[in-house]
Amino acid sequence: MAARTPVPGKPSPPGSPWPLPKQWSQSLTLATLGTPEEFAYSSNVPN
């Protein structure tokens, strides 16, 4: 179902996750992905 009116709150800034988490802080142990064009993965698992 689509909302008939915008959801209350402030839109997330460009490049941020959606919806924006309640708390967002810098971390040395957590990584975020860039744009879908930058995302890639590979595997050596045989078929």
C-alpha positions in Angstrom: 0.0 0.0 0.0 1.3 3.4 -0.8 0.9 6.3 1.6 -1.4 9.0 0.5 0.6 11.6 2.2 4.3 11.8 2.9 5.6 10.0 5.9 6.3 12.5 8.7 9.9 13.2 9.4 13.0 14.5 7.7 14.2 13.0 4.4 17.6 11.2 4.6 20.6 13.0 3.1 21.8 11.6 -0.3 24.0 8.5 0.0 22.6 7.6 3.4 20.7 4.4 4.2 17.0 4.5 4.1 15.3 4.8 6.5 17.9 6.6 8.5 18.7 4.7 11.7 17.9 6.3 15.1 21.6 6.4 15.8 24.4 6.7 13.2 28.0 6.9 14.3 31.4 6.2 12.7 32.8 2.7 13.4 36.1 1.0 12.7 34.4 -2.4 12.7 31.4 -1.7 10.5 31.5 -1.1 6.8 28.8 0.3 4.5 28.3 -0.4 0.8 28.6 2.4 -1.8 26.3 2.7 -4.8 25.0 -0.4 -6.6 27.4 0.3 -9.4 30.4 0.1 -7.0 29.1 -3.2 -5.3 30.6 -6.5 -6.5 31.3 -9.8 -5.0 33.0 -13.0 -6.0 33.2 -16.6 -4.8 35.3 -19.6 -5.3 32.5 -22.0 -4.5 32.2 -24.7 -7.2 28.9 -25.2 -9.1 
